[in-house]
């Protein structure tokens, strides 16, 4: 038996397997961003490990909420992948980052150097 408040409609175009997997990363991310962090439109979200499965979901969900995800990644290759997934900026741990992008991360309200 499943309670009504535990059910959601499967979006068009997704099969049962995709629908089952959808709740793992995206529901976890949505609840973390909206309930725990209380992210609102216009805020900035720093996403460590942005090219991993959960990090990718955090970036997409943050964008859907109107936030600006900054992808913190370990290489220029991963910074490019994060940009393709919707990262607003993408400095990397290695210091090479995204050409021209790290300066935006430093200007963001609340971000520190």
N, CA, C and O atoms as CSV, one atom per row, in Angstrom:
chain,resi,resn,atom,element,x,y,z
A,1,UNK,N,N,0.841,-1.176,0.000
A,1,UNK,CA,C,0.000,0.000,0.000
A,1,UNK,C,C,0.889,1.242,0.000
A,1,UNK,O,O,1.903,1.286,0.696
A,2,UNK,N,N,0.510,2.236,-0.772
A,2,UNK,CA,C,1.241,3.499,-0.812
A,2,UNK,C,C,0.287,4.637,-0.454
A,2,UNK,O,O,-0.855,4.677,-0.911
A,3,UNK,N,N,0.772,5.544,0.358
A,3,UNK,CA,C,-0.016,6.722,0.728
A,3,UNK,C,C,-0.043,7.692,-0.448
A,3,UNK,O,O,0.937,7.819,-1.182
A,4,UNK,N,N,-1.176,8.376,-0.623
A,4,UNK,CA,C,-1.329,9.321,-1.732
A,4,UNK,C,C,-0.239,10.386,-1.752
A,4,UNK,O,O,0.215,10.783,-2.825
A,5,UNK,N,N,0.188,10.853,-0.575
A,5,UNK,CA,C,1.196,11.915,-0.545
A,5,UNK,C,C,2.600,11.406,-0.889
A,5,UNK,O,O,3.549,12.190,-0.934
A,6,UNK,N,N,2.733,10.125,-1.124
A,6,UNK,CA,C,4.018,9.531,-1.517
A,6,UNK,C,C,4.068,9.216,-3.008
A,6,UNK,O,O,5.055,8.656,-3.485
A,7,UNK,N,N,3.029,9.565,-3.745
A,7,UNK,CA,C,2.948,9.261,-5.172
A,7,UNK,C,C,3.145,10.517,-5.998
A,7,UNK,O,O,2.781,11.613,-5.572
A,8,UNK,N,N,3.720,10.356,-7.179
A,8,UNK,CA,C,3.803,11.465,-8.111
A,8,UNK,C,C,3.539,10.942,-9.500
A,8,UNK,O,O,3.769,9.769,-9.791
A,9,UNK,N,N,3.056,11.817,-10.352
A,9,UNK,CA,C,2.726,11.430,-11.715
A,9,UNK,C,C,4.002,11.289,-12.523
A,9,UNK,O,O,4.886,12.143,-12.453
A,10,UNK,N,N,4.098,10.227,-13.280
A,10,UNK,CA,C,5.254,9.991,-14.136
A,10,UNK,C,C,5.199,10.961,-15.311
A,10,UNK,O,O,4.221,10.957,-16.058
A,11,UNK,N,N,6.231,11.797,-15.495
A,11,UNK,CA,C,6.224,12.751,-16.617
A,11,UNK,C,C,6.154,12.034,-17.959
A,11,UNK,O,O,6.673,10.929,-18.114
A,12,UNK,N,N,5.505,12.678,-18.926
A,12,UNK,CA,C,5.435,12.131,-20.283
A,12,UNK,C,C,6.839,11.888,-20.818
A,12,UNK,O,O,7.749,12.684,-20.583
A,13,UNK,N,N,7.006,10.796,-21.531
A,13,UNK,CA,C,8.283,10.492,-22.153
A,13,UNK,C,C,9.222,9.659,-21.291
A,13,UNK,O,O,10.277,9.241,-21.767
A,14,UNK,N,N,8.859,9.407,-20.025
A,14,UNK,CA,C,9.713,8.574,-19.167
A,14,UNK,C,C,9.068,7.205,-18.985
A,14,UNK,O,O,7.857,7.091,-18.796
A,15,UNK,N,N,9.906,6.161,-19.046
A,15,UNK,CA,C,9.379,4.828,-18.777
A,15,UNK,C,C,9.463,4.554,-17.275
A,15,UNK,O,O,9.941,5.403,-16.523
A,16,UNK,N,N,9.010,3.391,-16.832
A,16,UNK,CA,C,8.964,3.070,-15.397
A,16,UNK,C,C,10.349,3.098,-14.757
A,16,UNK,O,O,10.506,3.597,-13.643
A,17,UNK,N,N,11.353,2.566,-15.455
A,17,UNK,CA,C,12.714,2.536,-14.892
A,17,UNK,C,C,13.260,3.957,-14.721
A,17,UNK,O,O,13.853,4.276,-13.690
A,18,UNK,N,N,13.060,4.805,-15.728
A,18,UNK,CA,C,13.518,6.189,-15.622
A,18,UNK,C,C,12.765,6.936,-14.525
A,18,UNK,O,O,13.347,7.730,-13.787
A,19,UNK,N,N,11.479,6.673,-14.429
A,19,UNK,CA,C,10.670,7.309,-13.391
A,19,UNK,C,C,11.104,6.892,-11.990
A,19,UNK,O,O,11.111,7.707,-11.068
A,20,UNK,N,N,11.462,5.631,-11.837
A,20,UNK,CA,C,11.921,5.149,-10.527
A,20,UNK,C,C,13.243,5.796,-10.151
A,20,UNK,O,O,13.462,6.123,-8.985
A,21,UNK,N,N,14.117,5.981,-11.115
A,21,UNK,CA,C,15.423,6.585,-10.850
A,21,UNK,C,C,15.308,8.092,-10.620
A,21,UNK,O,O,16.147,8.675,-9.932
A,22,UNK,N,N,14.294,8.722,-11.179
A,22,UNK,CA,C,14.122,10.163,-11.070
A,22,UNK,C,C,14.070,10.627,-9.620
A,22,UNK,O,O,14.637,11.666,-9.283
A,23,UNK,N,N,13.413,9.888,-8.783
A,23,UNK,CA,C,13.251,10.322,-7.394
A,23,UNK,C,C,14.533,10.207,-6.578
A,23,UNK,O,O,14.672,10.888,-5.562
A,24,UNK,N,N,15.452,9.383,-6.988
A,24,UNK,CA,C,16.661,9.178,-6.192
A,24,UNK,C,C,17.468,10.466,-6.081
A,24,UNK,O,O,17.633,10.981,-4.975
A,25,UNK,N,N,17.975,11.002,-7.182
A,25,UNK,CA,C,18.801,12.207,-7.139
A,25,UNK,C,C,17.989,13.492,-7.125
A,25,UNK,O,O,18.302,14.411,-6.368
A,26,UNK,N,N,16.963,13.569,-7.940
A,26,UNK,CA,C,16.255,14.830,-8.086
A,26,UNK,C,C,15.334,15.137,-6.915
A,26,UNK,O,O,15.235,16.297,-6.513
A,27,UNK,N,N,14.676,14.169,-6.369
A,27,UNK,CA,C,13.841,14.427,-5.196
A,27,UNK,C,C,14.717,14.744,-3.988
A,27,UNK,O,O,14.406,15.646,-3.210
A,28,UNK,N,N,15.801,14.012,-3.834
A,28,UNK,CA,C,16.754,14.298,-2.754
A,28,UNK,C,C,17.280,15.723,-2.882
A,28,UNK,O,O,17.335,16.461,-1.898
A,29,UNK,N,N,17.662,16.100,-4.080
A,29,UNK,CA,C,18.174,17.439,-4.343
A,29,UNK,C,C,17.121,18.505,-4.086
A,29,UNK,O,O,17.399,19.512,-3.435
A,30,UNK,N,N,15.920,18.289,-4.592
A,30,UNK,CA,C,14.847,19.265,-4.418
A,30,UNK,C,C,14.557,19.494,-2.937
A,30,UNK,O,O,14.426,20.636,-2.498
A,31,UNK,N,N,14.457,18.426,-2.178
A,31,UNK,CA,C,14.183,18.566,-0.744
A,31,UNK,C,C,15.340,19.248,-0.022
A,31,UNK,O,O,15.113,20.070,0.865
A,32,UNK,N,N,16.566,18.919,-0.388
A,32,UNK,CA,C,17.723,19.553,0.249
A,32,UNK,C,C,17.756,21.049,-0.046
A,32,UNK,O,O,18.016,21.853,0.849
A,33,UNK,N,N,17.494,21.423,-1.295
A,33,UNK,CA,C,17.552,22.832,-1.670
A,33,UNK,C,C,16.372,23.637,-1.122
A,33,UNK,O,O,16.549,24.776,-0.690
A,34,UNK,N,N,15.177,23.058,-1.137
A,34,UNK,CA,C,13.999,23.827,-0.725
A,34,UNK,C,C,13.690,23.732,0.763
A,34,UNK,O,O,13.233,24.710,1.355
A,35,UNK,N,N,13.921,22.604,1.370
A,35,UNK,CA,C,13.585,22.426,2.794
A,35,UNK,C,C,14.759,22.736,3.708
A,35,UNK,O,O,14.620,23.510,4.656
A,36,UNK,N,N,15.912,22.141,3.432
A,36,UNK,CA,C,17.075,22.325,4.312
A,36,UNK,C,C,17.764,23.670,4.056
A,36,UNK,O,O,17.996,24.431,4.995
A,37,UNK,N,N,18.093,23.966,2.798
A,37,UNK,CA,C,18.834,25.187,2.485
A,37,UNK,C,C,17.922,26.392,2.225
A,37,UNK,O,O,18.363,27.539,2.293
A,38,UNK,N,N,16.659,26.121,1.930
A,38,UNK,CA,C,15.688,27.179,1.643
A,38,UNK,C,C,16.165,28.126,0.533
A,38,UNK,O,O,16.091,29.348,0.664
A,39,UNK,N,N,16.651,27.536,-0.552
A,39,UNK,CA,C,17.144,28.295,-1.695
A,39,UNK,C,C,15.981,28.996,-2.386
A,39,UNK,O,O,14.916,28.414,-2.595
A,40,UNK,N,N,16.207,30.251,-2.731
A,40,UNK,CA,C,15.202,31.064,-3.414
A,40,UNK,C,C,15.772,31.578,-4.739
A,40,UNK,O,O,16.984,31.582,-4.951
A,41,UNK,N,N,14.888,31.999,-5.603
A,41,UNK,CA,C,15.283,32.564,-6.888
A,41,UNK,C,C,16.235,33.736,-6.677
A,41,UNK,O,O,16.022,34.577,-5.803
A,42,UNK,N,N,17.289,33.778,-7.494
A,42,UNK,CA,C,18.265,34.850,-7.411
A,42,UNK,C,C,19.446,34.551,-6.510
A,42,UNK,O,O,20.447,35.266,-6.557
A,43,UNK,N,N,19.357,33.511,-5.689
A,43,UNK,CA,C,20.476,33.157,-4.824
A,43,UNK,C,C,21.506,32.348,-5.605
A,43,UNK,O,O,21.234,31.844,-6.695
A,44,UNK,N,N,22.694,32.239,-5.019
A,44,UNK,CA,C,23.779,31.483,-5.622
A,44,UNK,C,C,24.008,30.204,-4.825
A,44,UNK,O,O,23.993,30.219,-3.594
A,45,UNK,N,N,24.218,29.108,-5.529
A,45,UNK,CA,C,24.443,27.807,-4.904
A,45,UNK,C,C,25.795,27.276,-5.369
A,45,UNK,O,O,26.008,27.105,-6.569
A,46,UNK,N,N,26.705,27.015,-4.442
A,46,UNK,CA,C,27.992,26.427,-4.773
A,46,UNK,C,C,27.834,24.913,-4.785
A,46,UNK,O,O,27.421,24.320,-3.788
A,47,UNK,N,N,28.162,24.290,-5.912
A,47,UNK,CA,C,27.968,22.848,-6.084
A,47,UNK,C,C,29.319,22.166,-6.210
A,47,UNK,O,O,29.956,22.232,-7.261
A,48,UNK,N,N,29.755,21.512,-5.146
A,48,UNK,CA,C,30.996,20.751,-5.160
A,48,UNK,C,C,30.723,19.405,-5.833
A,48,UNK,O,O,29.716,18.755,-5.554
A,49,UNK,N,N,31.621,19.000,-6.710
A,49,UNK,CA,C,31.410,17.734,-7.417
A,49,UNK,C,C,30.269,17.838,-8.411
A,49,UNK,O,O,29.460,16.918,-8.537
A,50,UNK,N,N,30.204,18.950,-9.111
A,50,UNK,CA,C,29.060,19.268,-9.966
A,50,UNK,C,C,28.849,18.327,-11.142
A,50,UNK,O,O,27.762,18.314,-11.720
A,51,UNK,N,N,29.847,17.543,-11.512
A,51,UNK,CA,C,29.657,16.646,-12.650
A,51,UNK,C,C,29.316,15.225,-12.233
A,51,UNK,O,O,29.152,14.356,-13.089
A,52,UNK,N,N,29.206,14.976,-10.940
A,52,UNK,CA,C,28.715,13.685,-10.470
A,52,UNK,C,C,27.201,13.634,-10.603
A,52,UNK,O,O,26.577,14.652,-10.905
A,53,UNK,N,N,26.607,12.491,-10.387
A,53,UNK,CA,C,25.164,12.358,-10.595
A,53,UNK,C,C,24.355,13.266,-9.662
A,53,UNK,O,O,23.401,13.901,-10.111
A,54,UNK,N,N,24.706,13.339,-8.406
A,54,UNK,CA,C,23.972,14.202,-7.490
A,54,UNK,C,C,24.294,15.671,-7.745
A,54,UNK,O,O,23.396,16.513,-7.707
A,55,UNK,N,N,25.550,15.988,-8.003
A,55,UNK,CA,C,25.934,17.358,-8.304
A,55,UNK,C,C,25.229,17.884,-9.546
A,55,UNK,O,O,24.790,19.034,-9.580
A,56,UNK,N,N,25.123,17.044,-10.559
A,56,UNK,CA,C,24.415,17.407,-11.788
A,56,UNK,C,C,22.950,17.719,-11.467
A,56,UNK,O,O,22.398,18.699,-11.968
A,57,UNK,N,N,22.331,16.892,-10.640
A,57,UNK,CA,C,20.935,17.116,-10.245
A,57,UNK,C,C,20.793,18.398,-9.434
A,57,UNK,O,O,19.807,19.120,-9.584
A,58,UNK,N,N,21.773,18.687,-8.575
A,58,UNK,CA,C,21.739,19.929,-7.793
A,58,UNK,C,C,21.778,21.130,-8.734
A,58,UNK,O,O,21.020,22.083,-8.553
A,59,UNK,N,N,22.652,21.090,-9.732
A,59,UNK,CA,C,22.748,22.216,-10.658
A,59,UNK,C,C,21.455,22.421,-11.433
A,59,UNK,O,O,20.977,23.549,-11.556
A,60,UNK,N,N,20.891,21.354,-11.951
A,60,UNK,CA,C,19.660,21.482,-12.732
A,60,UNK,C,C,18.494,21.936,-11.858
A,60,UNK,O,O,17.683,22.758,-12.283
A,61,UNK,N,N,18.408,21.408,-10.648
A,61,UNK,CA,C,17.313,21.784,-9.755
A,61,UNK,C,C,17.474,23.227,-9.293
A,61,UNK,O,O,16.490,23.963,-9.211
A,62,UNK,N,N,18.691,23.635,-8.992
A,62,UNK,CA,C,18.943,25.026,-8.599
A,62,UNK,C,C,18.524,25.975,-9.721
A,62,UNK,O,O,17.880,26.992,-9.465
A,63,UNK,N,N,18.883,25.648,-10.951
A,63,UNK,CA,C,18.476,26.481,-12.095
A,63,UNK,C,C,16.957,26.544,-12.205
A,63,UNK,O,O,16.390,27.611,-12.438
A,64,UNK,N,N,16.304,25.400,-12.036
A,64,UNK,CA,C,14.838,25.360,-12.120
A,64,UNK,C,C,14.197,26.225,-11.030
A,64,UNK,O,O,13.106,26.760,-11.225
A,65,UNK,N,N,14.870,26.360,-9.890
A,65,UNK,CA,C,14.370,27.199,-8.799
A,65,UNK,C,C,14.732,28.678,-9.000
A,65,UNK,O,O,14.342,29.527,-8.199
A,66,UNK,N,N,15.471,28.981,-10.061
A,66,UNK,CA,C,15.857,30.353,-10.350
A,66,UNK,C,C,17.161,30.780,-9.695
A,66,UNK,O,O,17.505,31.962,-9.708
A,67,UNK,N,N,17.891,29.825,-9.120
A,67,UNK,CA,C,19.179,30.119,-8.481
A,67,UNK,C,C,20.301,30.028,-9.514
A,67,UNK,O,O,20.105,29.527,-10.621
A,68,UNK,N,N,21.476,30.522,-9.131
A,68,UNK,CA,C,22.658,30.480,-9.998
A,68,UNK,C,C,23.637,29.455,-9.438
A,68,UNK,O,O,24.309,29.729,-8.444
A,69,UNK,N,N,23.732,28.270,-10.062
A,69,UNK,CA,C,24.689,27.273,-9.579
A,69,UNK,C,C,26.113,27.568,-10.037
A,69,UNK,O,O,26.363,27.787,-11.222
A,70,UNK,N,N,27.028,27.571,-9.098
A,70,UNK,CA,C,28.451,27.684,-9.411
A,70,UNK,C,C,29.038,26.295,-9.232
A,70,UNK,O,O,28.990,25.726,-8.141
A,71,UNK,N,N,29.590,25.754,-10.304
A,71,UNK,CA,C,30.138,24.404,-10.296
A,71,UNK,C,C,31.584,24.440,-9.830
A,71,UNK,O,O,32.430,25.074,-10.463
A,72,UNK,N,N,31.866,23.771,-8.738
A,72,UNK,CA,C,33.235,23.646,-8.252
A,72,UNK,C,C,33.728,22.262,-8.665
A,72,UNK,O,O,33.267,21.245,-8.145
A,73,UNK,N,N,34.669,22.239,-9.605
A,73,UNK,CA,C,35.117,20.980,-10.199
A,73,UNK,C,C,36.637,20.891,-10.168
A,73,UNK,O,O,37.309,21.854,-9.797
A,74,UNK,N,N,37.181,19.742,-10.556
A,74,UNK,CA,C,38.612,19.497,-10.421
A,74,UNK,C,C,39.418,19.648,-11.700
A,74,UNK,O,O,40.637,19.482,-11.671
A,75,UNK,N,N,38.779,19.957,-12.822
A,75,UNK,CA,C,39.532,20.099,-14.066
A,75,UNK,C,C,38.770,20.972,-15.050
A,75,UNK,O,O,37.569,21.204,-14.913
A,76,UNK,N,N,39.507,21.448,-16.047
A,76,UNK,CA,C,38.885,22.257,-17.098
A,76,UNK,C,C,37.862,21.434,-17.878
A,76,UNK,O,O,36.822,21.954,-18.282
A,77,UNK,N,N,38.156,20.148,-18.091
A,77,UNK,CA,C,37.220,19.264,-18.792
A,77,UNK,C,C,35.894,19.190,-18.032
A,77,UNK,O,O,34.822,19.291,-18.629
A,78,UNK,N,N,35.978,19.013,-16.716
A,78,UNK,CA,C,34.753,18.937,-15.914
A,78,UNK,C,C,34.047,20.285,-15.865
A,78,UNK,O,O,32.819,20.334,-15.797
A,79,UNK,N,N,34.794,21.367,-15.897
A,79,UNK,CA,C,34.183,22.701,-15.931
A,79,UNK,C,C,33.356,22.870,-17.204
A,79,UNK,O,O,32.273,23.453,-17.168
A,80,UNK,N,N,33.866,22.358,-18.334
A,80,UNK,CA,C,33.107,22.427,-19.587
A,80,UNK,C,C,31.842,21.577,-19.503
A,80,UNK,O,O,30.783,21.986,-19.980
A,81,UNK,N,N,31.951,20.392,-18.895
A,81,UNK,CA,C,30.769,19.539,-18.722
A,81,UNK,C,C,29.740,20.220,-17.837
A,81,UNK,O,O,28.542,20.164,-18.115
A,82,UNK,N,N,30.203,20.863,-16.775
A,82,UNK,CA,C,29.298,21.553,-15.857
A,82,UNK,C,C,28.614,22.725,-16.560
A,82,UNK,O,O,27.428,22.973,-16.343
A,83,UNK,N,N,29.351,23.440,-17.392
A,83,UNK,CA,C,28.760,24.550,-18.141
A,83,UNK,C,C,27.659,24.042,-19.059
A,83,UNK,O,O,26.623,24.690,-19.211
A,84,UNK,N,N,27.880,22.890,-19.668
A,84,UNK,CA,C,26.870,22.287,-20.528
A,84,UNK,C,C,25.632,21.857,-19.770
A,84,UNK,O,O,24.550,21.746,-20.347
A,85,UNK,N,N,25.788,21.613,-18.474
A,85,UNK,CA,C,24.660,21.197,-17.636
A,85,UNK,C,C,23.968,22.385,-16.977
A,85,UNK,O,O,23.007,22.207,-16.229
A,86,UNK,N,N,24.452,23.598,-17.252
A,86,UNK,CA,C,23.769,24.763,-16.726
A,86,UNK,C,C,24.488,25.547,-15.654
A,86,UNK,O,O,23.882,26.407,-15.015
A,87,UNK,N,N,25.765,25.275,-15.436
A,87,UNK,CA,C,26.503,26.029,-14.419
A,87,UNK,C,C,26.569,27.498,-14.803
A,87,UNK,O,O,26.808,27.832,-15.964
A,88,UNK,N,N,26.360,28.363,-13.842
A,88,UNK,CA,C,26.427,29.803,-14.063
A,88,UNK,C,C,27.882,30.251,-14.127
A,88,UNK,O,O,28.224,31.174,-14.867
A,89,UNK,N,N,28.718,29.602,-13.362
A,89,UNK,CA,C,30.157,29.845,-13.365
A,89,UNK,C,C,30.830,28.533,-13.038
A,89,UNK,O,O,30.186,27.613,-12.534
A,90,UNK,N,N,32.123,28.434,-13.319
A,90,UNK,CA,C,32.769,27.153,-13.109
A,90,UNK,C,C,34.230,27.178,-12.778
A,90,UNK,O,O,35.023,26.624,-13.539
A,91,UNK,N,N,34.643,27.793,-11.677
A,91,UNK,CA,C,36.060,27.700,-11.305
A,91,UNK,C,C,36.399,26.266,-10.892
A,91,UNK,O,O,35.531,25.540,-10.409
A,92,UNK,N,N,37.632,25.865,-11.074
A,92,UNK,CA,C,38.007,24.510,-10.681
A,92,UNK,C,C,38.970,24.550,-9.501
A,92,UNK,O,O,39.631,25.561,-9.263
A,93,UNK,N,N,39.043,23.446,-8.764
A,93,UNK,CA,C,39.976,23.322,-7.644
A,93,UNK,C,C,41.406,23.512,-8.112
A,93,UNK,O,O,42.250,24.002,-7.362
A,94,UNK,N,N,41.680,23.129,-9.349
A,94,UNK,CA,C,43.052,23.179,-9.863
A,94,UNK,C,C,43.505,24.598,-10.171
A,94,UNK,O,O,44.692,24.826,-10.404
A,95,UNK,N,N,42.581,25.558,-10.179
A,95,UNK,CA,C,42.924,26.934,-10.472
A,95,UNK,C,C,42.855,27.279,-11.954
A,95,UNK,O,O,42.944,28.448,-12.329
A,96,UNK,N,N,42.695,26.253,-12.802
A,96,UNK,CA,C,42.620,26.520,-14.239
A,96,UNK,C,C,41.222,26.974,-14.622
A,96,UNK,O,O,41.071,27.887,-15.434
A,97,UNK,N,N,40.210,26.359,-14.057
A,97,UNK,CA,C,38.823,26.790,-14.192
A,97,UNK,C,C,38.316,27.015,-15.597
A,97,UNK,O,O,38.842,26.488,-16.577
A,98,UNK,N,N,37.309,27.792,-15.650
A,98,UNK,CA,C,36.624,28.167,-16.875
A,98,UNK,C,C,37.155,29.517,-17.324
A,98,UNK,O,O,37.016,30.489,-16.581
A,99,UNK,N,N,37.758,29.629,-18.503
A,99,UNK,CA,C,38.311,30.919,-18.924
A,99,UNK,C,C,37.259,32.032,-18.841
A,99,UNK,O,O,36.182,31.923,-19.428
A,100,UNK,N,N,37.577,33.079,-18.122
A,100,UNK,CA,C,36.680,34.217,-18.017
A,100,UNK,C,C,35.554,34.074,-17.019
A,100,UNK,O,O,34.870,35.060,-16.745
A,101,UNK,N,N,35.325,32.900,-16.462
A,101,UNK,CA,C,34.205,32.701,-15.572
A,101,UNK,C,C,34.502,32.923,-14.087
A,101,UNK,O,O,33.636,33.457,-13.394
A,102,UNK,N,N,35.670,32.549,-13.553
A,102,UNK,CA,C,35.870,32.682,-12.112
A,102,UNK,C,C,35.635,34.078,-11.559
A,102,UNK,O,O,35.221,34.210,-10.408
A,103,UNK,N,N,35.886,35.129,-12.343
A,103,UNK,CA,C,35.674,36.482,-11.840
A,103,UNK,C,C,34.218,36.707,-11.455
A,103,UNK,O,O,33.946,37.482,-10.538
A,104,UNK,N,N,33.273,36.052,-12.128
A,104,UNK,CA,C,31.871,36.199,-11.778
A,104,UNK,C,C,31.577,35.571,-10.420
A,104,UNK,O,O,30.781,36.095,-9.641
A,105,UNK,N,N,32.222,34.456,-10.150
A,105,UNK,CA,C,32.013,33.791,-8.869
A,105,UNK,C,C,32.468,34.694,-7.727
A,105,UNK,O,O,31.834,34.715,-6.672
A,106,UNK,N,N,33.542,35.429,-7.917
A,106,UNK,CA,C,34.045,36.309,-6.859
A,106,UNK,C,C,33.148,37.522,-6.654
A,106,UNK,O,O,33.131,38.080,-5.557
A,107,UNK,N,N,32.409,37.948,-7.663
A,107,UNK,CA,C,31.526,39.107,-7.551
A,107,UNK,C,C,30.186,38.750,-6.939
A,107,UNK,O,O,29.441,39.644,-6.539
A,108,UNK,N,N,29.862,37.482,-6.855
A,108,UNK,CA,C,28.565,37.048,-6.375
A,108,UNK,C,C,28.383,37.377,-4.907
A,108,UNK,O,O,29.284,37.151,-4.100
A,109,UNK,N,N,27.244,37.901,-4.563
A,109,UNK,CA,C,26.929,38.241,-3.174
A,109,UNK,C,C,27.030,37.000,-2.309
A,109,UNK,O,O,26.446,35.966,-2.630
A,110,UNK,N,N,27.766,37.098,-1.220
A,110,UNK,CA,C,27.887,35.996,-0.286
A,110,UNK,C,C,29.066,35.079,-0.553
A,110,UNK,O,O,29.462,34.317,0.329
A,111,UNK,N,N,29.631,35.134,-1.739
A,111,UNK,CA,C,30.787,34.260,-2.036
A,111,UNK,C,C,32.047,34.912,-1.502
A,111,UNK,O,O,32.183,36.135,-1.542
A,112,UNK,N,N,32.958,34.112,-1.008
A,112,UNK,CA,C,34.226,34.661,-0.514
A,112,UNK,C,C,35.376,34.129,-1.350
A,112,UNK,O,O,35.240,33.123,-2.045
A,113,UNK,N,N,36.500,34.806,-1.277
A,113,UNK,CA,C,37.669,34.407,-2.060
A,113,UNK,C,C,38.376,33.257,-1.438
A,113,UNK,O,O,39.385,32.792,-1.968
